[in-house]
């Protein structure tokens, strides 16, 4: 099973729409988002593409009630408090906005940890756990809008860049 990864969209809807389109073209039907949507309208590209989204809130998501209400209008869209654990395809995934929110023990008790906040795309092993930051979907800080695709079976990560 392959899933999309995204973080730090920060209201840049055209970039989000383009990344969602690229993910959909590669057969991705679900995205895990590591927070900082900012405004509810940033979820619109996921709804339009009928792409499921599992996410956590980031520190710049001020109006969480409205974000949750808007998320509920989409197919399979749910946003949780950070950190949140998921079981997807028999793999344990920890989704967190800021990696320093969780202990190393929590990290190592999951197969994959997806995080955002730093706006820097990275992949590293912590024990047997693959820790991934898909980078910034918005491109505001580093000039590159990025997302990623994670193959849960192989652990391979494909970076998508606009």
N, C-alpha and C positions, 0 to 999 in steps of 0.2 A: 504494500500500500504506500502511495506517495501523497504527501500533504504539503500545502503551501505554508510558508512562514513569512510573517511580516511584523514590523514594529515601527513606531515613531512616524505615523502618517501625518500628524500635525496639520490637518485641514487642507492638505494639498490634493484636492479631489482629482484634478486631471492626471496626476502621477499615479494615484491609487487606481483610478479607472484603467489606465494603461497597464499597470502591473497585474491587475485582476484579469484583464483580457489576455495577457501573455500566459498567466497561470492556467486559465481556462483552455487556451490553445494547446497546452501541454497535458491536458487531461486531468487537471487538478479540480476537485469539487469541494474541498474543504481547506480553509486557511486557519492557522493558529496565529493570533495577533497578540504581541507582548506589550500592548498599551501605548498610550498617548495618541489617541484618535483626535482628541480635543473637542470637536463639535459633532453632534449627531449626523450632520449631513455628510460626514466623511465615511459613513457606513453605506451610503446610497449606491456606490459602485458594486458592492457585494450583493445588495438586494436586487439590483438591476440584472446582474449576471446569474442570479439564483444560486450563489455560491455560499455554502454554509461557513459560518465563522464562529470559532471558539476563541474567546479572548479574556484578557485581564485588564483592569484599569491601570493606567500609569499616573504619574504625579501631575500631569497637565490636563487630566480629564476632570474638569471642575464640576460640571452638571451631570453627575452620574445617573440621577433619576431619569433625566430626559434621554441620555444615551441608552439606558436600559429600555425605556419605552420605545424608542426608535428601533433598537435592536430586535425587540419582540415582533416588529412588523415584518421582519425578514425570515426567510426559510432557514431554520437551523442556526440562528444567530443568538449566541449567549455570551454575556460578559460577566466575569466574576471578579471578586476582590483578588488582589495579588498577594501571595502566590496561590496557585491552584494546581492540583494534580489531576491528570486525566489518564484513562486507560484507552488507548487507541490501537486497534488491531493487535491486542495482546502485549503492547509495549507501554511501560509507564513513562509519562511525560510530565515534567514540571514546567509550568508556564509562569513566568515571573517578570515583572517589569525591570526592577533593579536587582542584579545578581546578589548584591550584598544584603538583600532582604532575607536570605536563607543561609543556613549553616552548610558547611562542607558535607556534613553527614546527610543532610536532606538532598543535596546535589547527588551524592554517590548512591543514594537509594533509588534513583530513577535511571532508566535507560537513556533518556534524552532530557536536557534542560534547554528551554528556549527563553531567551531574555532580550530586552531592548535597552533603552535609556542612554547608552553611550553613543549611539548613532554610528558605531563602527562595526562593520561586518567582521565576524570572527568565528572560527571553529577550533575547539581544543578538547582534549581528553582530560578528564579529572577522574582518575581511577579507570573504571570501565564505562563511565558516563560520557556521552558526547554533549558538549555544551556549545550552543549555537546562538549567535546574534546575527539576524538576517540583515543588519544594517538599517539605514534610515530610508523608509519608503518616500519620505518627503524630499530628500535631497537638499534641505535648507542649509545644513552645516558643512557638508563635504562635497556638494555639487553632483552627487550620484544618487539616483533613486534606485534602491535595491530591495529585493525580496529573495526568497530562496525556496527550493523544493527539497524536502527530506524524504528519502526512500527509507521507510521504517525497517525493511528487511535487511538491506545492505549497509545502512548507515551513511550512504553517500549523500552529499549535499551539492546541489546545483544552484549557483547564484544567478539570479535574474537581474539584469541592469538595464535601465532605460538609456 
